[in-house]
Amino acid sequence: MSRINDPMSPAVILKSLPRAFDDLPIWAQLNITWKCNLDCAYCSEYDNSKDHIPYDDLVARIDKIKQLGTLHTDLIGGEPLLHPDLPKLMRYVTRHHGMTTGMTTNGFLLTEDKLKELLDSGMGRIQMSVDGLNPTKETPKSLKTLRKKIEMVARHPVWFRVNTVICDQTVDEVEAVAKLCFELGVAINFSVVHDHGRLVRQPNTPRFLERVQWLKEQKAAGQAISTPFYLIEYYERALQDRHMDWTCQGGNKCFYVSAEGNFQWCYHVPSTRKLMDVTREEMAGNRGKKGCEKDCGVDCVVHTSLPFSNRGELVKMEVTRRASKFLPVLRG
């Protein structure tokens, strides 16, 4: 099997290197549909009373995203596989504009034919959400229901990982889910549940912390966990009420485009601007603190922001951690 699972791979690092020296974005999330085929208890990112975003509107937004200097555009929802123009949109992103593209999906609607069509359309990244071992009403995305889908994607040469959220409903199954992913040879990423973007300490927080620390140990031992060490460290400190001093790069290195066409630092911070009105100069001014950094739980934004906020410390942390895996071999 050929798989590209590590978001810190040399290819990804090299592609993003210019963004360390300019004010242009690395990635954008473009919401293409309100609709979702599931009803997960912790999710607020869908509304089945509304419809898909029209193709022509999305093309105009993709044009604007490219004009702003973006390297990668993820197509998200809702559930992006519900949008009838998904392959066509991916072709437009990749072939017309030369950006890379991918999606985050619950996987239920993915078939071999659909996967091949998306890969032929230029999809280079896929993240599948899995919550636990067995489905429940609150968390239907389980390994029992999605294992064959995971195995199917893992047979193809595409950047692929499973994502799981540590929450009350899943905290007792995190280790089992991770171990099964290790057995399948598929990388796993994890995040800690938040409430509208804010990490909230609660009675289960010590158990969340135990799972985060176990995952950290597994990554240090060489298991395929794609969450970088610095993000794990962020979660550890946040869950212990020991916060990192960092600056959000939302609205600059990364941004979100809502179904209404609004430009947002992230999904959880309301917008005051339409995407079509945003300029590169305005984005360059979004490098400073936002005031919402403390207790931020938006893992994709934290992941992108920390290297620009704590660059020296984080590079040292990643290099040291990764080198430690090879020291026993070098010592013979």
RODO-2510 file (C-alpha; in nm, 4 decimals, decimal comma):
residues 332
     n   res          X          Y          Z
     1     m     0,0000     0,0000     0,0000
     2     s     0,1226     0,3487    -0,0810
     3     r     0,0170     0,6131     0,1673
     4     i     0,1134     0,9705     0,2449
     5     n     0,0034     1,0265     0,6015
     6     d     0,2295     1,2805     0,7666
     7     p     0,1316     1,6489     0,7374
     8     m     0,4883     1,7330     0,8365
     9     s     0,6305     1,5398     0,5387
    10     p     0,9200     1,6993     0,3462
    11     a     0,6944     1,7678     0,0452
    12     v     0,4441     1,9619     0,2546
    13     i     0,7159     2,1534     0,4399
    14     l     0,8902     2,2526     0,1158
    15     k     0,5659     2,3676    -0,0472
    16     s     0,4822     2,5872     0,2517
    17     l     0,8330     2,7289     0,3093
    18     p     0,7717     3,0569     0,1203
    19     r     0,4874     3,1317     0,3611
    20     a     0,7392     3,1620     0,6444
    21     f     0,8660     3,4815     0,4805
    22     d     0,5532     3,6488     0,3444
    23     d     0,2018     3,7517     0,4501
    24     l     0,0127     3,5136     0,2218
    25     p    -0,2123     3,2227     0,3271
    26     i    -0,1185     2,8557     0,3307
    27     w    -0,4715     2,7163     0,3246
    28     a    -0,8394     2,7998     0,3159
    29     q    -1,1462     2,6008     0,4152
    30     l    -1,4326     2,6568     0,1728
    31     n    -1,7769     2,5497     0,2930
    32     i    -1,9641     2,4104    -0,0069
    33     t    -2,2813     2,2769     0,1564
    34     w    -2,4964     2,3183     0,4642
    35     k    -2,6187     1,9592     0,4444
    36     c    -2,4979     1,6524     0,6312
    37     n    -2,6190     1,2929     0,6343
    38     l    -2,5379     1,2496     1,0056
    39     d    -2,6369     1,4175     1,3324
    40     c    -2,3370     1,4013     1,5688
    41     a    -2,3971     1,5349     1,9194
    42     y    -2,0930     1,7644     1,9354
    43     c    -2,1207     1,9121     1,5834
    44     s    -2,2810     2,2455     1,4945
    45     e    -2,1459     2,2800     1,1399
    46     y    -2,4491     2,1819     0,9353
    47     d    -2,8114     2,2816     0,8749
    48     n    -3,0254     2,0427     0,6715
    49     s    -3,2978     2,3041     0,6290
    50     k    -3,0609     2,4760     0,3830
    51     d    -2,9079     2,3613     0,0547
    52     h    -2,5799     2,3244    -0,1307
    53     i    -2,3928     2,6359    -0,2423
    54     p    -2,4414     2,6864    -0,6212
    55     y    -2,1454     2,5896    -0,8398
    56     d    -2,1022     2,9333    -0,9962
    57     d    -2,0876     3,0989    -0,6524
    58     l    -1,8213     2,8533    -0,5415
    59     v    -1,6134     2,9078    -0,8561
    60     a    -1,6111     3,2814    -0,7888
    61     r    -1,5000     3,2177    -0,4301
    62     i    -1,2242     2,9799    -0,5467
    63     d    -1,1025     3,2496    -0,7885
    64     k    -1,0838     3,4935    -0,4979
    65     i    -0,9087     3,2437    -0,2711
    66     k    -0,6413     3,1970    -0,5376
    67     q    -0,6120     3,5746    -0,5885
    68     l    -0,5327     3,6081    -0,2163
    69     g    -0,2289     3,3812    -0,2676
    70     t    -0,3573     3,0586    -0,1116
    71     l    -0,1706     2,7307    -0,1703
    72     h    -0,4348     2,4768    -0,0634
    73     t    -0,8160     2,4838    -0,0527
    74     d    -1,0100     2,2241     0,1451
    75     l    -1,3712     2,1679     0,0434
    76     i    -1,5798     2,1111     0,3537
    77     g    -1,9373     2,1141     0,4820
    78     g    -2,1643     1,9830     0,6204
    79     e    -2,0689     1,6703     0,4330
    80     p    -1,8884     1,7631     0,1088
    81     l    -1,9700     1,4303    -0,0591
    82     l    -2,3347     1,5395    -0,0710
    83     h    -2,2536     1,8232    -0,3120
    84     p    -2,3220     1,7021    -0,6684
    85     d    -2,0407     1,9161    -0,8143
    86     l    -1,7622     1,8050    -0,5785
    87     p    -1,5393     1,6408    -0,8461
    88     k    -1,5926     1,9352    -1,0795
    89     l    -1,4970     2,1782    -0,8024
    90     m    -1,1806     1,9824    -0,7249
    91     r    -1,0807     1,9905    -1,0907
    92     y    -1,1322     2,3658    -1,0942
    93     v    -0,9131     2,4143    -0,7860
    94     t    -0,6302     2,1958    -0,9145
    95     r    -0,6306     2,2284    -1,2925
    96     h    -0,7507     2,5842    -1,3371
    97     h    -0,5662     2,7402    -1,0437
    98     g    -0,2835     2,4987    -0,9595
    99     m    -0,3738     2,4799    -0,5927
   100     t    -0,3946     2,1520    -0,4046
   101     t    -0,7238     2,0360    -0,2587
   102     g    -0,8836     1,7831    -0,0293
   103     m    -1,1769     1,7269     0,2017
   104     t    -1,2830     1,6206     0,5490
   105     t    -1,5593     1,3617     0,5335
   106     n    -1,7527     1,1269     0,7583
   107     g    -1,6879     0,8610     0,4942
   108     f    -2,0346     0,7055     0,4900
   109     l    -2,1032     0,8042     0,1275
   110     l    -1,7574     0,7170    -0,0070
   111     t    -1,7400     0,4347    -0,2613
   112     e    -1,4522     0,2963    -0,4672
   113     d    -1,5877     0,4631    -0,7816
   114     k    -1,6408     0,7966    -0,6061
   115     l    -1,2919     0,7848    -0,4538
   116     k    -1,1315     0,7169    -0,7919
   117     e    -1,3319     0,9995    -0,9478
   118     l    -1,2129     1,2419    -0,6798
   119     l    -0,8519     1,1277    -0,7136
   120     d    -0,8756     1,1730    -1,0908
   121     s    -1,0118     1,5225    -1,0212
   122     g    -0,6949     1,6114    -0,8293
   123     m    -0,7841     1,5391    -0,4667
   124     g    -0,4582     1,5032    -0,2756
   125     r    -0,5817     1,4971     0,0843
   126     i    -0,8595     1,3207     0,2703
   127     q    -0,9390     1,3205     0,6396
   128     m    -1,2040     1,0821     0,7727
   129     s    -1,3713     1,1410     1,1070
   130     v    -1,4039     0,8464     1,3484
   131     d    -1,5290     0,8835     1,7050
   132     g    -1,5282     0,5397     1,8650
   133     l    -1,5303     0,1644     1,8193
   134     n    -1,9058     0,1214     1,7912
   135     p    -2,1755     0,3628     1,6736
   136     t    -2,4058     0,5429     1,9132
   137     k    -2,6823     0,7930     1,8507
   138     e    -2,4512     1,0762     1,9595
   139     t    -2,1396     0,9476     1,7775
   140     p    -2,2354     0,7406     1,4699
   141     k    -1,8891     0,7627     1,3096
   142     s    -1,7289     0,4426     1,4385
   143     l    -1,4607     0,1985     1,3307
   144     k    -1,7268    -0,0712     1,3081
   145     t    -1,9138     0,1257     1,0413
   146     l    -1,6120     0,2829     0,8683
   147     r    -1,3365     0,0220     0,8786
   148     k    -1,3945    -0,0942     0,5202
   149     k    -1,3980     0,2677     0,4031
   150     i    -1,0674     0,3313     0,5810
   151     e    -0,9110     0,0202     0,4282
   152     m    -1,0387     0,1267     0,0856
   153     v    -0,8800     0,4725     0,1038
   154     a    -0,5572     0,3301     0,2487
   155     r    -0,5029     0,1302    -0,0708
   156     h    -0,4582     0,4507    -0,2715
   157     p    -0,1578     0,6909    -0,2857
   158     v    -0,3266     0,9867    -0,1209
   159     w    -0,2481     1,1860     0,1956
   160     f    -0,4909     1,0222     0,4376
   161     r    -0,5571     1,0192     0,8069
   162     v    -0,8311     0,9362     1,0543
   163     n    -0,9378     1,2141     1,2888
   164     t    -1,0908     1,1522     1,6295
   165     v    -1,2285     1,3947     1,8873
   166     i    -1,1658     1,3284     2,2557
   167     c    -1,4975     1,4003     2,4261
   168     d    -1,7198     1,2533     2,6966
   169     q    -1,8657     0,9989     2,4571
   170     t    -1,5293     0,8794     2,3181
   171     v    -1,2746     0,9219     2,5973
   172     d    -1,2828     0,5537     2,6964
   173     e    -1,2274     0,4338     2,3381
   174     v    -0,9507     0,6660     2,2185
   175     e    -0,6737     0,4136     2,2830
   176     a    -0,8604     0,1279     2,1139
   177     v    -0,9361     0,3414     1,8074
   178     a    -0,5720     0,4501     1,7848
   179     k    -0,4439     0,0913     1,8160
   180     l    -0,6709    -0,0296     1,5372
   181     c    -0,5476     0,2544     1,3153
   182     f    -0,1898     0,1514     1,3954
   183     e    -0,2756    -0,2048     1,2894
   184     l    -0,4266    -0,0785     0,9642
   185     g    -0,1173     0,1323     0,8945
   186     v    -0,3235     0,4522     0,8863
   187     a    -0,2198     0,7706     1,0636
   188     i    -0,4487     0,9162     1,3284
   189     n    -0,4929     1,2764     1,4353
   190     f    -0,6796     1,3793     1,7468
   191     s    -0,8310     1,6926     1,8899
   192     v    -1,0003     1,7786     2,2173
   193     v    -1,3688     1,8672     2,2141
   194     h    -1,4501     2,2360     2,2395
   195     d    -1,7611     2,4438     2,2898
   196     h    -1,7974     2,6859     1,9962
   197     g    -1,4204     2,7055     1,9660
   198     r    -1,3360     2,7241     2,3381
   199     l    -1,1730     2,4449     2,5385
   200     v    -1,3738     2,4056     2,8589
   201     r    -1,2326     2,2339     3,1664
   202     q    -1,4894     1,9987     3,3158
   203     p    -1,5095     1,6891     3,5406
   204     n    -1,3731     1,4698     3,2600
   205     t    -1,0711     1,6926     3,1931
   206     p    -0,8238     1,4703     3,3878
   207     r    -0,9302     1,1731     3,1751
   208     f    -0,8911     1,3784     2,8567
   209     l    -0,5393     1,4676     2,9725
   210     e    -0,4543     1,1012     3,0353
   211     r    -0,5520     1,0155     2,6768
   212     v    -0,3520     1,3059     2,5342
   213     q    -0,0456     1,1962     2,7284
   214     w    -0,0885     0,8337     2,6162
   215     l    -0,1065     0,9465     2,2533
   216     k     0,2069     1,1539     2,3064
   217     e     0,3889     0,8456     2,4350
   218     q     0,2730     0,6447     2,1341
   219     k     0,3957     0,9103     1,8927
   220     a     0,7317     0,9237     2,0700
   221     a     0,7513     0,5447     2,0291
   222     g     0,7098     0,5827     1,6527
   223     q     0,3406     0,5134     1,6046
   224     a     0,1599     0,6839     1,3160
   225     i     0,0098     0,9808     1,4994
   226     s     0,0036     1,2837     1,2714
   227     t    -0,0682     1,5381     1,5464
   228     p     0,2618     1,7278     1,5873
   229     f     0,4346     1,7257     1,9260
   230     y     0,3853     2,0989     1,9664
   231     l     0,0069     2,0654     1,9303
   232     i     0,0038     1,7804     2,1820
   233     e     0,2009     2,0051     2,4168
   234     y    -0,0572     2,2794     2,3580
   235     y    -0,3383     2,0454     2,4622
   236     e    -0,1467     1,9286     2,7683
   237     r    -0,0895     2,2809     2,8899
   238     a    -0,4434     2,3952     2,8118
   239     l    -0,6006     2,1023     2,9960
   240     q    -0,3801     2,1827     3,2963
   241     d    -0,4670     2,5540     3,2773
   242     r    -0,1044     2,6347     3,1808
   243     h    -0,1487     2,8322     2,8630
   244     m     0,1005     2,8937     2,5844
   245     d     0,1627     3,2507     2,4789
   246     w     0,0867     3,2460     2,1074
   247     t    -0,0624     3,4566     1,8310
   248     c    -0,3460     3,3309     1,6123
   249     q    -0,2684     3,3443     1,2392
   250     g    -0,6319     3,2961     1,1403
   251     g    -0,7231     3,5468     0,8707
   252     n    -0,3677     3,5378     0,7403
   253     k    -0,1974     3,1972     0,7120
   254     c    -0,5352     3,0254     0,7156
   255     f    -0,8973     3,1298     0,6881
   256     y    -1,2511     2,9995     0,6568
   257     v    -1,5142     3,0878     0,3986
   258     s    -1,8688     3,0329     0,5220
   259     a    -2,1592     2,8998     0,3202
   260     e    -2,2823     3,2610     0,2974
   261     g    -1,9506     3,3693     0,1447
   262     n    -1,8158     3,5415     0,4546
   263     f    -1,4440     3,5643     0,5312
   264     q    -1,3682     3,4420     0,8848
   265     w    -1,0510     3,3873     1,0887
   266     c    -1,2065     3,0515     1,1754
   267     y    -1,5533     2,8995     1,1811
   268     h    -1,6139     3,0067     1,5414
   269     v    -1,5309     3,3785     1,5085
   270     p    -1,8122     3,5754     1,3396
   271     s    -1,7275     3,7633     1,0231
   272     t    -1,7711     4,1295     0,9456
   273     r    -1,6457     4,0942     0,5866
   274     k    -1,7474     3,9270     0,2634
   275     l    -1,4697     3,7185     0,1064
   276     m    -1,4994     3,9087    -0,2204
   277     d    -1,4142     4,2372    -0,0441
   278     v    -1,0973     4,1144     0,1314
   279     t    -0,7577     4,2286     0,0019
   280     r    -0,4053     4,0933     0,0464
   281     e    -0,3175     4,4101     0,2357
   282     e    -0,6033     4,3492     0,4777
   283     m    -0,4906     3,9896     0,5314
   284     a    -0,1366     4,1067     0,6021
   285     g    -0,2789     4,3103     0,8887
   286     n    -0,4225     3,9965     1,0507
   287     r    -0,0882     3,8760     1,1881
   288     g    -0,1392     4,0236     1,5369
   289     k    -0,3153     3,8837     1,8399
   290     k    -0,6897     3,8331     1,8067
   291     g    -0,7764     3,8297     2,1771
   292     c    -0,9281     3,4804     2,1584
   293     e    -0,6063     3,2762     2,1852
   294     k    -0,6601     3,1642     2,5450
   295     d    -0,8521     2,8346     2,5568
   296     c    -0,8790     2,8170     2,1770
   297     g    -0,9820     2,4673     2,0724
   298     v    -0,9777     2,5087     1,6927
   299     d    -0,6998     2,2589     1,6330
   300     c    -0,6385     2,3308     1,2628
   301     v    -0,5837     2,7008     1,3349
   302     v    -0,3672     2,6351     1,6418
   303     h    -0,1679     2,3800     1,4376
   304     t    -0,0969     2,6391     1,1676
   305     s    -0,0423     2,9341     1,4009
   306     l     0,2028     2,7979     1,6570
   307     p     0,5025     2,7665     1,4198
   308     f     0,4671     3,1376     1,3383
   309     s     0,4270     3,2350     1,7036
   310     n     0,6843     3,0158     1,8781
   311     r     0,9026     2,9192     1,5828
   312     g     1,2359     2,8549     1,7526
   313     e     1,0897     2,6628     2,0448
   314     l     0,8639     2,4516     1,8262
   315     v     1,1265     2,3649     1,5658
   316     k     1,3578     2,2538     1,8459
   317     m     1,0762     2,0476     1,9998
   318     e     0,9863     1,8727     1,6737
   319     v     1,3468     1,8041     1,5711
   320     t     1,4406     1,6736     1,9160
   321     r     1,1349     1,4503     1,9412
   322     r     1,1758     1,3100     1,5916
   323     a     1,5514     1,2577     1,6303
   324     s     1,4991     1,0681     1,9555
   325     k     1,3232     0,7909     1,7615
   326     f     1,6415     0,7227     1,5628
   327     l     1,9030     0,7548     1,8392
   328     p     1,8814     0,3886     1,9504
   329     v     1,9430     0,2815     1,5899
   330     l     2,2372     0,5164     1,5466
   331     r     2,3909     0,3953     1,8713
   332     g     2,3685     0,0385     1,7514
***
